Amino acid sequence: SAADKGGWSSFMAKEVSEEPEAVANTVRGRVKDGRISIPELEGLDELFVGIERVVILACGTAYYAGLVGKYAIEKWSRIPVVVELAHEFRYSDPIVSESTLVISISQSGETMDTLMAVKEAARLGAKTLSICNTQGSTIPRESDAVVYTHAGPEVAVASTKAFVAQITALYLFALHIADVRGSLDQAVSDEAVAQLEALPSKIQWILDNEQDRIEQLAGWMADTRSVLFLGRHVGYPIALEGALKLKEISYIHAEGFAAGELKHGPIALVEPGQPVFVVVPSPRGSVTMHQKVISNIEEIRARGARVIAIAEQGDSAVLPSADEVLRIPLASPLFEPLLAVVPLHIFAMGLATAKGLDVDQPRNLAKSVTVE
Ligand code: G6P
């Protein structure tokens, strides 16, 4: 009913508006005296001390959160991480042992593909940790440990606020496991916590200042037949998520690519008028990566692409060759995905709405897929 939607036109609109609190609530209560302290993990240090390898398993949007999380876990703990689709992992004769930590990510905690993969990993001796949004659901019950995301109930089939909460929880856990293993530099931890705590107001800034313009842009693009998304490093999974969201709710062909892969194939798709979203990394992170993505924009623009850049405030290098620039506030590079994804969620929702579609209940999809 309209009451449950709290006055919003759809659950998805309500849930996108709740992205700031999803992050804030996931951080809340997990930082004590400047240290990461996750109540659910108290007394479980021995699970993580001897870990030599991390395998992240998930499906759909949760898998993309895992791809983002890999960068943070590797950066802060220096433990190698692989991210696999749960259904691919299970039947791959996987190599895991007692020194492997399998982290599953699931909003519902009931996705059968993910559950069966976790059970298989446990059978093979791995330690298992669940990142989950639903208290008491099956995957956390089948795992050695759980870190809950506190995004609140998510009703729309396409996941939005749960995604930002999943990345937040993965980052908190990345700091935690680095700390448990004695490899966490306090200054790095302090900076990461400050970045996490600053995110909600930055996401709110995007909603307050860019949402109307993004929805207008989506409205103009209602007849578009194909949209491409490019990103690099942590921006790559965000490109994949932007494409998935558009497919799921607007039924438009959409594909995400690693920007560096452009010249190895995808550039052949670019013809005059082709819309391409480009997630531009901050020049404050890596000047080289920033320049390379700017070059990608120039290359596709020269072939007639219509470029919509998502770039931090003040990045003027995007101006000469982007047709549209959607701005996000400044953040440290690892935290940019939590901002860059917001315009893409708004865009997918805006385009589906402009096409007159039911954004909460897309055809052929279910919120929680409980069959393998
Ligand atoms: C379904 C939903 C997706 C979701 C995926 C994983 O396919 O339509 O939105 O990302 O399942 O769900 P989970 O509950 O495991 O995060």
Boltz pocket constraint, residues with backbone or C-beta under 6 A from the ligand:
constraints:
  - pocket:
      binder: B
      contacts: [[A, 59], [A, 60], [A, 61], [A, 62], [A, 105], [A, 106], [A, 107], [A, 108], [A, 109], [A, 110], [A, 111], [A, 114], [A, 157], [A, 158], [A, 159], [A, 365], [A, 366], [A, 367], [A, 368], [A, 369]]
      max_distance: 6.0
